[in-house]
Amino acid sequence: MMMNTTLEQLRSLKLAGMATGLQEQLTQSGMTGMSFEERLALLVEREVHWRSDKRQARLLKAAQLKFPQACIEDIDTRAGRGLERSAVMSLALGNWIESGHSVLITGLTGAGKTWLACALAQYACRRGHTALYQRVPRLGEELRIRHGNGSFGKWLIALAKTDVLLLDDWGMAGIDSQTRADLLEIIDDRAGNKATIITSQLPIEHWHAWIGDATIADAILDRVMQKNHRFNLMGESLRGNTKSAAAPKGEARQKAA
């Protein structure tokens, strides 16, 4: 009865990890040979891990990644893709997020650009960073809705605080003047402070023409290119491959920025 009361009190204090750990200890005969300090240390450690796992799950859900299952450990390094695993791992394990770097991923359709971008964002969440996935072709409509209901300013502030912003399918469709101006605001808020991942079928040298307005294009690209890592995906399309369809895999060749 006393132990049931203790378990209820732990849960009421939002110490669910510790409560679960205590329940497990009660069923493990080997625990009787451990000291109070040792058992307490195990309970505290269980609570720490439980909170960390819960935070990671919350961050991944909020990120809304197209491929939430993508992870850097599963990167395909088959010959012909031009990828060195060390290039991606060096980036993922580095301080690109804290330093506000851009990651620019280009390549033909089906090459795994979005998968690679999601893998980097997913690992960022595992490290405790916030992330958000946005498809650029749909961004214009999203922005029009937010301007219309008055939520744009609040959303812009939220984006500015997001550690990793993933802009997928950059350059796939044309953008109007309002979207172009809003995109500058989004990029300007992040320049040098927050990390941005951009995927595009369009080669980087054509981005200026896609943006359209020369002045705004100069401003956007100047900020995006300040500190960047470039990956150019190669090889045949991974779409239609049964094995790859379940977990699309991206490969890349990193270029020195």
Secondary structure, DSSP 4 states (H G I P E B T S, - for coil): -HHHHHHHHHHHTT-HHHHHHHHHHHH-GGGGGS-HHHHHHHHHHHHHHHHHHHHHHHHHHHHT-SSTT--GGG----TTS---HHHHHHHHTTTTTTTT-EEEEE-STTSSHHHHHHHHHHHHHHTT--EEEEEHHHHHHHHHHHHHHT-HHHHHHHHHH-SEEEEESTTSS---HHHHHHHHHHHHHHTTTSEEEEEESS-GGGHHHHH--HHHHHHHHHHHTSSEEEEE--SS--TT-HHHHHS------EE--
